[in-house]
Amino acid sequence: DPPAFSDAPIQGFRLFCTETATGREQTVDVDGRSYRLEGLKKFTEYRLRFLAYNRYGPGISSEELTVTTLSD
């Protein structure tokens, strides 16, 4: 969900996806409020966090969410 308070309209969201074992982080700018992650490794743990940004820059990041992928 978008932040409860914002000084300007939200321009987009930024998703940070970190592979826990390697620490390799990918950043994706997302226009809408949903995004499908593809190309993830099976049986792998990832940490996800999100933030909204507007013309003034990025907001505060969400709490980190840890997920583990299943098989194919």
C-alpha positions as CSV (number, residue, x, y, z in Angstrom):
1,D,0.0,0.0,0.0
2,P,1.2,3.6,-0.6
3,P,2.4,5.6,2.4
4,A,-0.3,7.2,4.6
5,F,1.3,10.6,4.2
6,S,3.2,12.1,1.3
7,D,4.3,15.7,0.4
8,A,3.8,15.0,-3.3
9,P,2.1,12.3,-5.4
10,I,3.9,9.0,-5.5
11,Q,5.7,8.5,-8.8
12,G,6.6,4.8,-8.2
13,F,7.9,2.2,-6.0
14,R,11.4,0.6,-5.7
15,L,11.8,-3.1,-4.8
16,F,15.1,-4.4,-3.3
17,C,15.6,-8.1,-3.6
18,T,18.6,-9.6,-1.9
19,E,19.7,-13.3,-2.2
20,T,20.5,-14.1,1.4
21,A,23.4,-16.5,0.8
22,T,25.4,-14.3,-1.5
23,G,24.3,-10.8,-0.5
24,R,23.7,-10.0,-4.1
25,E,21.0,-7.3,-4.3
26,Q,18.9,-6.3,-7.3
27,T,16.8,-3.1,-7.5
28,V,13.7,-2.7,-9.6
29,D,11.7,0.4,-10.2
30,V,8.0,-0.5,-10.3
31,D,5.3,1.8,-11.7
32,G,2.3,0.0,-10.3
33,R,1.4,-1.6,-7.0
34,S,2.3,-5.1,-8.0
35,Y,5.3,-6.8,-9.6
36,R,6.1,-10.4,-10.5
37,L,9.6,-11.5,-9.7
38,E,11.0,-14.0,-12.2
39,G,14.3,-15.8,-12.7
40,L,14.7,-16.6,-9.0
41,K,16.7,-19.7,-7.9
42,K,14.7,-22.7,-6.5
43,F,15.0,-23.5,-2.8
44,T,16.7,-20.1,-2.2
45,E,16.1,-17.5,0.6
46,Y,15.6,-13.9,-0.5
47,R,15.1,-10.7,1.5
48,L,12.7,-8.1,0.1
49,R,12.0,-4.5,1.0
50,F,10.1,-1.7,-0.7
51,L,10.0,2.1,-0.7
52,A,7.9,4.7,-2.5
53,Y,9.5,7.7,-4.2
54,N,8.2,11.0,-5.5
55,R,9.8,14.2,-7.0
56,Y,11.6,14.8,-3.7
57,G,13.3,11.4,-3.7
58,P,12.8,8.1,-1.9
59,G,10.8,7.6,1.2
60,I,11.5,5.3,4.2
61,S,12.0,1.7,3.3
62,S,9.5,-1.0,4.5
63,E,10.5,-3.6,7.0
64,E,12.4,-6.5,5.4
65,L,10.4,-9.6,4.4
66,T,12.2,-12.9,4.1
67,V,10.9,-15.5,1.6
68,T,12.1,-18.8,0.4
69,T,11.4,-20.1,-3.1
70,L,10.1,-23.6,-3.7
71,S,10.9,-26.0,-6.5
72,D,10.1,-25.3,-10.1
